[in-house]
Amino acid sequence: PYGTPRVLLDSRLVYGRVNHMLSQNTFYEVLVANYHRDFQSRVYDSPDLYEILPQRSSGEFSIVGEDWVYFDSDFARNEVKVNLTSQVSRVHQLRVGVTGEWLTTTMRRYNPDPGLDSTGTLQFGIRESYDFEPRKYSAYVMDKMEFDEIGMVLNLGARVDYIDPNRPYPADITEPFGEVRDQKSHVYVSPRIGVSFPIAEDAAFRFGYGSYYQFPDFFQ
């Protein structure tokens, strides 16, 4: 009634996990998950209804009338993860795993001040509109070695990430309306190492090194 937008935020998460012992020393786990988020912000569901009381604004700030907000975004993520752990010997505990993520992100944001076309019909100009389906895959291996005779624990491992944005992108970000190319996929390798060694009855030396990458949230 006051010309302000209604906001709808709906988030849903469904997942299942299975753990299974293959033997006394070996087990695996499987995780399957689906996450969905829908966000809407608008005064009316139909753009035609915005003609009832057109707004007056300065820049992007509404002064009187309806607020020209019409925003709709949708994000979904499907994930499958498999991990295997095995105590292969008295010294070595081996862990391996793979993960796959399939993402879908959609967004529509319309111009808050569309104006009229040559026939006098209200036109909603699109400011942002995209549909992307990026993909992410990863795998890791980790060997935990425990040497009881000297009390040392050594962890060695590595992780590989494959990121496919699966979308076009400006060839030169300083020219957003210039040439557009498909964004290349990327592979990242991350080593891991950790050492724990006692140097006294109540003291221990610990050292760790790892290479880590932080990837963007495709729905932001």
C-alpha positions as protocol buffer text, in pm:
chain_id: "A"
residue {
  index: 1
  type: PRO
  ca { x: 0 y: 0 z: 0 }
}
residue {
  index: 2
  type: TYR
  ca { x: 295 y: 237 z: 46 }
}
residue {
  index: 3
  type: GLY
  ca { x: 461 y: 168 z: -290 }
}
residue {
  index: 4
  type: THR
  ca { x: 752 y: -17 z: -128 }
}
residue {
  index: 5
  type: PRO
  ca { x: 874 y: -353 z: -260 }
}
residue {
  index: 6
  type: ARG
  ca { x: 787 y: -687 z: -109 }
}
residue {
  index: 7
  type: VAL
  ca { x: 1083 y: -913 z: -41 }
}
residue {
  index: 8
  type: LEU
  ca { x: 1072 y: -1291 z: -66 }
}
residue {
  index: 9
  type: LEU
  ca { x: 1367 y: -1505 z: 38 }
}
residue {
  index: 10
  type: ASP
  ca { x: 1323 y: -1882 z: 20 }
}
residue {
  index: 11
  type: SER
  ca { x: 1610 y: -2120 z: 100 }
}
residue {
  index: 12
  type: ARG
  ca { x: 1592 y: -2499 z: 100 }
}
residue {
  index: 13
  type: LEU
  ca { x: 1854 y: -2762 z: 177 }
}
residue {
  index: 14
  type: VAL
  ca { x: 1807 y: -3136 z: 125 }
}
residue {
  index: 15
  type: TYR
  ca { x: 2090 y: -3381 z: 183 }
}
residue {
  index: 16
  type: GLY
  ca { x: 2168 y: -3741 z: 266 }
}
residue {
  index: 17
  type: ARG
  ca { x: 2478 y: -3911 z: 406 }
}
residue {
  index: 18
  type: VAL
  ca { x: 2578 y: -4277 z: 404 }
}
residue {
  index: 19
  type: ASN
  ca { x: 2870 y: -4434 z: 597 }
}
residue {
  index: 20
  type: HIS
  ca { x: 2970 y: -4791 z: 524 }
}
residue {
  index: 21
  type: MET
  ca { x: 3243 y: -5012 z: 675 }
}
residue {
  index: 22
  type: LEU
  ca { x: 3415 y: -5223 z: 412 }
}
residue {
  index: 23
  type: SER
  ca { x: 3642 y: -5392 z: 665 }
}
residue {
  index: 24
  type: GLN
  ca { x: 3784 y: -5340 z: 1012 }
}
residue {
  index: 25
  type: ASN
  ca { x: 4034 y: -5091 z: 871 }
}
residue {
  index: 26
  type: THR
  ca { x: 3845 y: -4932 z: 581 }
}
residue {
  index: 27
  type: PHE
  ca { x: 3526 y: -4729 z: 546 }
}
residue {
  index: 28
  type: TYR
  ca { x: 3376 y: -4477 z: 307 }
}
residue {
  index: 29
  type: GLU
  ca { x: 3112 y: -4206 z: 319 }
}
residue {
  index: 30
  type: VAL
  ca { x: 2890 y: -4060 z: 49 }
}
residue {
  index: 31
  type: LEU
  ca { x: 2716 y: -3722 z: 72 }
}
residue {
  index: 32
  type: VAL
  ca { x: 2451 y: -3600 z: -171 }
}
residue {
  index: 33
  type: ALA
  ca { x: 2307 y: -3250 z: -124 }
}
residue {
  index: 34
  type: ASN
  ca { x: 2081 y: -3001 z: -301 }
}
residue {
  index: 35
  type: TYR
  ca { x: 2061 y: -2635 z: -203 }
}
residue {
  index: 36
  type: HIS
  ca { x: 1818 y: -2389 z: -358 }
}
residue {
  index: 37
  type: ARG
  ca { x: 1775 y: -2016 z: -292 }
}
residue {
  index: 38
  type: ASP
  ca { x: 1515 y: -1786 z: -447 }
}
residue {
  index: 39
  type: PHE
  ca { x: 1517 y: -1409 z: -389 }
}
residue {
  index: 40
  type: GLN
  ca { x: 1255 y: -1165 z: -518 }
}
residue {
  index: 41
  type: SER
  ca { x: 1203 y: -795 z: -453 }
}
residue {
  index: 42
  type: ARG
  ca { x: 919 y: -610 z: -626 }
}
residue {
  index: 43
  type: VAL
  ca { x: 611 y: -398 z: -567 }
}
residue {
  index: 44
  type: TYR
  ca { x: 395 y: -588 z: -818 }
}
residue {
  index: 45
  type: ASP
  ca { x: 433 y: -919 z: -995 }
}
residue {
  index: 46
  type: SER
  ca { x: 323 y: -765 z: -1324 }
}
residue {
  index: 47
  type: PRO
  ca { x: 525 y: -476 z: -1473 }
}
residue {
  index: 48
  type: ASP
  ca { x: 201 y: -327 z: -1613 }
}
residue {
  index: 49
  type: LEU
  ca { x: 77 y: -245 z: -1263 }
}
residue {
  index: 50
  type: TYR
  ca { x: 362 y: -3 z: -1208 }
}
residue {
  index: 51
  type: GLU
  ca { x: 173 y: 249 z: -1424 }
}
residue {
  index: 52
  type: ILE
  ca { x: -82 y: 307 z: -1146 }
}
residue {
  index: 53
  type: LEU
  ca { x: 130 y: 560 z: -962 }
}
residue {
  index: 54
  type: PRO
  ca { x: 455 y: 634 z: -1145 }
}
residue {
  index: 55
  type: GLN
  ca { x: 743 y: 735 z: -928 }
}
residue {
  index: 56
  type: ARG
  ca { x: 941 y: 1054 z: -927 }
}
residue {
  index: 57
  type: SER
  ca { x: 1303 y: 1008 z: -851 }
}
residue {
  index: 58
  type: SER
  ca { x: 1644 y: 1164 z: -839 }
}
residue {
  index: 59
  type: GLY
  ca { x: 1912 y: 928 z: -963 }
}
residue {
  index: 60
  type: GLU
  ca { x: 1814 y: 589 z: -819 }
}
residue {
  index: 61
  type: PHE
  ca { x: 1635 y: 732 z: -515 }
}
residue {
  index: 62
  type: SER
  ca { x: 1255 y: 731 z: -525 }
}
residue {
  index: 63
  type: ILE
  ca { x: 1085 y: 1044 z: -391 }
}
residue {
  index: 64
  type: VAL
  ca { x: 713 y: 972 z: -443 }
}
residue {
  index: 65
  type: GLY
  ca { x: 508 y: 706 z: -621 }
}
residue {
  index: 66
  type: GLU
  ca { x: 582 y: 340 z: -671 }
}
residue {
  index: 67
  type: ASP
  ca { x: 935 y: 217 z: -617 }
}
residue {
  index: 68
  type: TRP
  ca { x: 1066 y: 88 z: -950 }
}
residue {
  index: 69
  type: VAL
  ca { x: 1222 y: -222 z: -798 }
}
residue {
  index: 70
  type: TYR
  ca { x: 1186 y: -550 z: -988 }
}
residue {
  index: 71
  type: PHE
  ca { x: 1453 y: -800 z: -888 }
}
residue {
  index: 72
  type: ASP
  ca { x: 1451 y: -1178 z: -925 }
}
residue {
  index: 73
  type: SER
  ca { x: 1739 y: -1420 z: -863 }
}
residue {
  index: 74
  type: ASP
  ca { x: 1757 y: -1795 z: -835 }
}
residue {
  index: 75
  type: PHE
  ca { x: 2049 y: -2016 z: -730 }
}
residue {
  index: 76
  type: ALA
  ca { x: 2075 y: -2396 z: -710 }
}
residue {
  index: 77
  type: ARG
  ca { x: 2366 y: -2620 z: -617 }
}
residue {
  index: 78
  type: ASN
  ca { x: 2386 y: -2999 z: -650 }
}
residue {
  index: 79
  type: GLU
  ca { x: 2679 y: -3164 z: -475 }
}
residue {
  index: 80
  type: VAL
  ca { x: 2812 y: -3519 z: -456 }
}
residue {
  index: 81
  type: LYS
  ca { x: 3104 y: -3605 z: -226 }
}
residue {
  index: 82
  type: VAL
  ca { x: 3277 y: -3941 z: -171 }
}
residue {
  index: 83
  type: ASN
  ca { x: 3551 y: -4001 z: 89 }
}
residue {
  index: 84
  type: LEU
  ca { x: 3745 y: -4320 z: 161 }
}
residue {
  index: 85
  type: THR
  ca { x: 3961 y: -4381 z: 471 }
}
residue {
  index: 86
  type: SER
  ca { x: 4181 y: -4687 z: 519 }
}
residue {
  index: 87
  type: GLN
  ca { x: 4441 y: -4785 z: 779 }
}
residue {
  index: 88
  type: VAL
  ca { x: 4655 y: -4968 z: 525 }
}
residue {
  index: 89
  type: SER
  ca { x: 4931 y: -5051 z: 775 }
}
residue {
  index: 90
  type: ARG
  ca { x: 5041 y: -4977 z: 1130 }
}
residue {
  index: 91
  type: VAL
  ca { x: 5211 y: -4661 z: 1007 }
}
residue {
  index: 92
  type: HIS
  ca { x: 5001 y: -4540 z: 715 }
}
residue {
  index: 93
  type: GLN
  ca { x: 4642 y: -4413 z: 718 }
}
residue {
  index: 94
  type: LEU
  ca { x: 4531 y: -4322 z: 367 }
}
residue {
  index: 95
  type: ARG
  ca { x: 4245 y: -4084 z: 286 }
}
residue {
  index: 96
  type: VAL
  ca { x: 4116 y: -4006 z: -63 }
}
residue {
  index: 97
  type: GLY
  ca { x: 3810 y: -3819 z: -182 }
}
residue {
  index: 98
  type: VAL
  ca { x: 3634 y: -3657 z: -477 }
}
residue {
  index: 99
  type: THR
  ca { x: 3369 y: -3385 z: -494 }
}
residue {
  index: 100
  type: GLY
  ca { x: 3151 y: -3256 z: -777 }
}
residue {
  index: 101
  type: GLU
  ca { x: 2938 y: -2941 z: -770 }
}
residue {
  index: 102
  type: TRP
  ca { x: 2693 y: -2839 z: -1042 }
}
residue {
  index: 103
  type: LEU
  ca { x: 2564 y: -2485 z: -1004 }
}
residue {
  index: 104
  type: THR
  ca { x: 2286 y: -2286 z: -1168 }
}
residue {
  index: 105
  type: THR
  ca { x: 2250 y: -1913 z: -1112 }
}
residue {
  index: 106
  type: THR
  ca { x: 1992 y: -1686 z: -1273 }
}
residue {
  index: 107
  type: MET
  ca { x: 1936 y: -1315 z: -1218 }
}
residue {
  index: 108
  type: ARG
  ca { x: 1702 y: -1047 z: -1356 }
}
residue {
  index: 109
  type: ARG
  ca { x: 1717 y: -684 z: -1248 }
}
residue {
  index: 110
  type: TYR
  ca { x: 1512 y: -427 z: -1433 }
}
residue {
  index: 111
  type: ASN
  ca { x: 1568 y: -56 z: -1478 }
}
residue {
  index: 112
  type: PRO
  ca { x: 1396 y: 141 z: -1200 }
}
residue {
  index: 113
  type: ASP
  ca { x: 1314 y: 423 z: -1444 }
}
residue {
  index: 114
  type: PRO
  ca { x: 1218 y: 253 z: -1770 }
}
residue {
  index: 115
  type: GLY
  ca { x: 1007 y: 526 z: -1924 }
}
residue {
  index: 116
  type: LEU
  ca { x: 771 y: 487 z: -2220 }
}
residue {
  index: 117
  type: ASP
  ca { x: 834 y: 371 z: -2573 }
}
residue {
  index: 118
  type: SER
  ca { x: 717 y: 551 z: -2889 }
}
residue {
  index: 119
  type: THR
  ca { x: 363 y: 411 z: -2847 }
}
residue {
  index: 120
  type: GLY
  ca { x: 334 y: 528 z: -2487 }
}
residue {
  index: 121
  type: THR
  ca { x: 368 y: 176 z: -2344 }
}
residue {
  index: 122
  type: LEU
  ca { x: 563 y: 124 z: -2023 }
}
residue {
  index: 123
  type: GLN
  ca { x: 896 y: -46 z: -2092 }
}
residue {
  index: 124
  type: PHE
  ca { x: 1103 y: -228 z: -1834 }
}
residue {
  index: 125
  type: GLY
  ca { x: 1465 y: -191 z: -1936 }
}
residue {
  index: 126
  type: ILE
  ca { x: 1686 y: -480 z: -1825 }
}
residue {
  index: 127
  type: ARG
  ca { x: 1990 y: -376 z: -1624 }
}
residue {
  index: 128
  type: GLU
  ca { x: 2117 y: -724 z: -1544 }
}
residue {
  index: 129
  type: SER
  ca { x: 2014 y: -1054 z: -1697 }
}
residue {
  index: 130
  type: TYR
  ca { x: 2213 y: -1376 z: -1700 }
}
residue {
  index: 131
  type: ASP
  ca { x: 2186 y: -1754 z: -1675 }
}
residue {
  index: 132
  type: PHE
  ca { x: 2505 y: -1940 z: -1586 }
}
residue {
  index: 133
  type: GLU
  ca { x: 2585 y: -2300 z: -1500 }
}
residue {
  index: 134
  type: PRO
  ca { x: 2939 y: -2315 z: -1358 }
}
residue {
  index: 135
  type: ARG
  ca { x: 3095 y: -2644 z: -1248 }
}
residue {
  index: 136
  type: LYS
  ca { x: 3346 y: -2731 z: -978 }
}
residue {
  index: 137
  type: TYR
  ca { x: 3533 y: -3059 z: -925 }
}
residue {
  index: 138
  type: SER
  ca { x: 3798 y: -3150 z: -671 }
}
residue {
  index: 139
  type: ALA
  ca { x: 3997 y: -3449 z: -551 }
}
residue {
  index: 140
  type: TYR
  ca { x: 4244 y: -3502 z: -269 }
}
residue {
  index: 141
  type: VAL
  ca { x: 4477 y: -3763 z: -122 }
}
residue {
  index: 142
  type: MET
  ca { x: 4627 y: -3761 z: 227 }
}
residue {
  index: 143
  type: ASP
  ca { x: 4869 y: -4002 z: 395 }
}
residue {
  index: 144
  type: LYS
  ca { x: 4897 y: -3982 z: 772 }
}
residue {
  index: 145
  type: MET
  ca { x: 5210 y: -4156 z: 898 }
}
residue {
  index: 146
  type: GLU
  ca { x: 5254 y: -4228 z: 1269 }
}
residue {
  index: 147
  type: PHE
  ca { x: 5598 y: -4342 z: 1388 }
}
residue {
  index: 148
  type: ASP
  ca { x: 5535 y: -4461 z: 1743 }
}
residue {
  index: 149
  type: GLU
  ca { x: 5900 y: -4539 z: 1812 }
}
residue {
  index: 150
  type: ILE
  ca { x: 6000 y: -4172 z: 1791 }
}
residue {
  index: 151
  type: GLY
  ca { x: 5656 y: -4017 z: 1847 }
}
residue {
  index: 152
  type: MET
  ca { x: 5651 y: -3838 z: 1513 }
}
residue {
  index: 153
  type: VAL
  ca { x: 5341 y: -3779 z: 1302 }
}
residue {
  index: 154
  type: LEU
  ca { x: 5382 y: -3683 z: 937 }
}
residue {
  index: 155
  type: ASN
  ca { x: 5096 y: -3577 z: 707 }
}
residue {
  index: 156
  type: LEU
  ca { x: 5156 y: -3557 z: 333 }
}
residue {
  index: 157
  type: GLY
  ca { x: 4889 y: -3481 z: 77 }
}
residue {
  index: 158
  type: ALA
  ca { x: 4766 y: -3281 z: -216 }
}
residue {
  index: 159
  type: ARG
  ca { x: 4441 y: -3140 z: -349 }
}
residue {
  index: 160
  type: VAL
  ca { x: 4338 y: -3066 z: -708 }
}
residue {
  index: 161
  type: ASP
  ca { x: 4056 y: -2824 z: -797 }
}
residue {
  index: 162
  type: TYR
  ca { x: 3899 y: -2783 z: -1140 }
}
residue {
  index: 163
  type: ILE
  ca { x: 3684 y: -2473 z: -1192 }
}
residue {
  index: 164
  type: ASP
  ca { x: 3482 y: -2421 z: -1509 }
}
residue {
  index: 165
  type: PRO
  ca { x: 3293 y: -2086 z: -1504 }
}
residue {
  index: 166
  type: ASN
  ca { x: 3111 y: -2196 z: -1820 }
}
residue {
  index: 167
  type: ARG
  ca { x: 3024 y: -1840 z: -1918 }
}
residue {
  index: 168
  type: PRO
  ca { x: 3131 y: -1558 z: -2153 }
}
residue {
  index: 169
  type: TYR
  ca { x: 3342 y: -1277 z: -2015 }
}
residue {
  index: 170
  type: PRO
  ca { x: 3480 y: -947 z: -2151 }
}
residue {
  index: 171
  type: ALA
  ca { x: 3822 y: -1004 z: -2303 }
}
residue {
  index: 172
  type: ASP
  ca { x: 3930 y: -671 z: -2150 }
}
residue {
  index: 173
  type: ILE
  ca { x: 3756 y: -588 z: -1821 }
}
residue {
  index: 174
  type: THR
  ca { x: 3830 y: -220 z: -1878 }
}
residue {
  index: 175
  type: GLU
  ca { x: 3607 y: -241 z: -2188 }
}
residue {
  index: 176
  type: PRO
  ca { x: 3287 y: -414 z: -2066 }
}
residue {
  index: 177
  type: PHE
  ca { x: 3112 y: -359 z: -2401 }
}
residue {
  index: 178
  type: GLY
  ca { x: 3405 y: -482 z: -2608 }
}
residue {
  index: 179
  type: GLU
  ca { x: 3496 y: -831 z: -2726 }
}
residue {
  index: 180
  type: VAL
  ca { x: 3343 y: -1120 z: -2534 }
}
residue {
  index: 181
  type: ARG
  ca { x: 3511 y: -1459 z: -2498 }
}
residue {
  index: 182
  type: ASP
  ca { x: 3433 y: -1785 z: -2319 }
}
residue {
  index: 183
  type: GLN
  ca { x: 3603 y: -1790 z: -1983 }
}
residue {
  index: 184
  type: LYS
  ca { x: 3872 y: -2060 z: -1961 }
}
residue {
  index: 185
  type: SER
  ca { x: 3857 y: -2335 z: -1702 }
}
residue {
  index: 186
  type: HIS
  ca { x: 4130 y: -2346 z: -1438 }
}
residue {
  index: 187
  type: VAL
  ca { x: 4314 y: -2622 z: -1251 }
}
residue {
  index: 188
  type: TYR
  ca { x: 4472 y: -2558 z: -911 }
}
residue {
  index: 189
  type: VAL
  ca { x: 4707 y: -2797 z: -729 }
}
residue {
  index: 190
  type: SER
  ca { x: 4747 y: -2747 z: -353 }
}
residue {
  index: 191
  type: PRO
  ca { x: 5018 y: -2938 z: -162 }
}
residue {
  index: 192
  type: ARG
  ca { x: 4980 y: -3014 z: 208 }
}
residue {
  index: 193
  type: ILE
  ca { x: 5243 y: -3108 z: 466 }
}
residue {
  index: 194
  type: GLY
  ca { x: 5234 y: -3131 z: 844 }
}
residue {
  index: 195
  type: VAL
  ca { x: 5489 y: -3256 z: 1099 }
}
residue {
  index: 196
  type: SER
  ca { x: 5461 y: -3311 z: 1472 }
}
residue {
  index: 197
  type: PHE
  ca { x: 5769 y: -3422 z: 1667 }
}
residue {
  index: 198
  type: PRO
  ca { x: 5828 y: -3433 z: 2045 }
}
residue {
  index: 199
  type: ILE
  ca { x: 6137 y: -3247 z: 2163 }
}
residue {
  index: 200
  type: ALA
  ca { x: 6081 y: -3289 z: 2537 }
}
residue {
  index: 201
  type: GLU
  ca { x: 5849 y: -3464 z: 2779 }
}
residue {
  index: 202
  type: ASP
  ca { x: 5608 y: -3169 z: 2779 }
}
residue {
  index: 203
  type: ALA
  ca { x: 5695 y: -2996 z: 2450 }
}
residue {
  index: 204
  type: ALA
  ca { x: 5658 y: -3073 z: 2081 }
}
residue {
  index: 205
  type: PHE
  ca { x: 5767 y: -2920 z: 1753 }
}
residue {
  index: 206
  type: ARG
  ca { x: 5494 y: -2869 z: 1494 }
}
residue {
  index: 207
  type: PHE
  ca { x: 5521 y: -2747 z: 1138 }
}
residue {
  index: 208
  type: GLY
  ca { x: 5262 y: -2715 z: 867 }
}
residue {
  index: 209
  type: TYR
  ca { x: 5251 y: -2586 z: 513 }
}
residue {
  index: 210
  type: GLY
  ca { x: 4968 y: -2569 z: 265 }
}
residue {
  index: 211
  type: SER
  ca { x: 4856 y: -2383 z: -44 }
}
residue {
  index: 212
  type: TYR
  ca { x: 4491 y: -2273 z: -38 }
}
residue {
  index: 213
  type: TYR
  ca { x: 4258 y: -2110 z: -288 }
}
residue {
  index: 214
  type: GLN
  ca { x: 3934 y: -1927 z: -221 }
}
residue {
  index: 215
  type: PHE
  ca { x: 3681 y: -1937 z: -500 }
}
residue {
  index: 216
  type: PRO
  ca { x: 3396 y: -1689 z: -551 }
}
residue {
  index: 217
  type: ASP
  ca { x: 3035 y: -1763 z: -468 }
}
residue {
  index: 218
  type: PHE
  ca { x: 2869 y: -1769 z: -807 }
}
residue {
  index: 219
  type: PHE
  ca { x: 2535 y: -1652 z: -669 }
}
residue {
  index: 220
  type: GLN
  ca { x: 2663 y: -1328 z: -508 }
}
